[in-house]
Amino acid sequence: MAANNQYNKKLKPLARGLRSDSTKAEVRLWCELLSKSKLGYPFLRQRPVHNYIADFLCKELKLIIEVYGYSHNFKSVEDEERDKTLEALGFTTLRFTDEEVMKDLHNAQRAIEGWIVENQK
């Protein structure tokens, strides 16, 4: 798959299903921070990228934001492989737990905004 064409049409139905079955933390992050270019850049929800589905993706920044549930408190081997693949395609992944989003959204916002300031193109 060419680096300039990472969208995977085969994952579109799965991504659509995930959008309609979002977690409370994903909905909160979307509604309060990422929708309608609130941080100055457009984000997409549940977007197929290569062989993965990103919770949130900003194509312009090549930034992926993932929100993990309570059962996913540490980075797995699969996460590391995914990160390496996406990094090879030029993407950076920021991860937050459900708890971080629900209980300390301001800190998640600072982390995202800090990354944007440091990595603006």
C-alpha positions in Angstrom: 0.0 0.0 0.0 1.5 3.3 -1.0 2.5 5.7 1.8 0.3 8.4 0.3 -2.8 6.2 0.2 -3.2 4.6 3.7 -7.0 4.5 3.6 -8.3 0.9 3.7 -11.7 0.7 2.1 -12.1 -2.9 3.2 -12.3 -1.7 6.9 -15.0 0.9 6.2 -17.9 -1.3 7.4 -16.1 -2.2 10.6 -15.2 1.5 11.2 -18.8 2.6 10.7 -19.9 0.0 13.3 -17.3 1.2 15.8 -18.5 4.8 15.3 -22.0 3.8 16.4 -20.7 1.8 19.3 -18.2 4.3 20.8 -17.3 4.3 24.5 -18.3 7.1 26.8 -14.7 8.3 26.8 -14.5 8.3 23.0 -17.7 10.3 22.8 -16.5 12.8 25.4 -13.1 13.3 23.7 -14.9 13.8 20.4 -17.6 16.1 21.6 -15.5 18.3 23.9 -12.1 18.4 22.0 -11.8 16.9 18.6 -15.0 17.6 16.7 -15.5 20.7 14.5 -11.8 21.5 14.4 -11.9 22.7 18.0 -8.1 22.3 18.3 -7.5 24.0 15.0 -7.3 20.9 12.9 -9.9 18.5 11.6 -10.1 15.0 13.1 -12.0 12.0 11.8 -13.5 9.3 14.0 -12.8 5.5 13.6 -10.8 6.0 10.4 -9.3 3.0 8.6 -5.5 3.5 8.2 -3.5 0.7 6.6 -4.7 -2.5 8.3 -5.9 -0.7 11.5 -8.8 1.6 12.6 -7.7 4.7 14.4 -10.0 6.0 17.1 -9.3 9.6 15.9 -7.1 10.7 13.0 -5.9 14.1 11.8 -4.6 13.6 8.3 -3.0 17.1 8.2 -0.9 16.4 11.3 -0.5 12.7 10.7 -1.7 12.3 14.3 -3.7 9.3 15.6 -5.3 9.4 19.1 -6.3 6.2 20.7 -8.5 5.8 23.8 -8.2 2.5 25.7 -10.6 0.9 28.1 -9.9 -0.3 31.6 -8.8 -3.7 30.4 -6.1 -2.2 28.2 -3.8 -0.5 30.8 -0.5 -1.3 29.2 1.0 -1.4 25.8 0.8 -4.8 24.2 3.0 -6.4 21.6 0.2 -5.8 19.1 0.2 -2.1 20.0 3.9 -1.9 19.5 3.7 -3.5 16.1 0.8 -1.2 15.1 2.8 1.8 16.2 5.8 0.7 14.2 3.7 0.2 11.1 1.9 3.5 11.5 5.1 5.3 12.3 6.7 4.0 9.1 3.7 5.6 7.3 4.5 8.9 9.0 1.9 8.8 11.8 2.3 9.5 15.5 0.0 7.8 18.0 -1.0 9.4 21.3 -2.8 7.1 23.8 -5.2 7.9 26.7 -7.1 5.6 29.0 -10.8 5.9 29.5 -10.1 7.1 33.0 -7.8 9.9 31.8 -10.4 11.2 29.4 -13.3 10.9 31.9 -11.6 12.2 35.0 -8.9 14.5 33.7 -9.8 15.7 30.2 -7.9 19.0 30.7 -4.6 17.1 31.0 -5.4 15.1 27.8 -6.2 18.3 26.1 -2.9 19.8 27.3 -1.0 16.8 26.0 -2.7 16.9 22.6 -2.2 20.7 22.3 1.4 20.4 23.4 2.1 17.8 20.7 0.4 20.0 18.1 2.5 23.0 19.0 5.8 20.9 18.9 4.9 19.2 15.7 3.1 21.7 13.5 4.0 21.5 9.9 
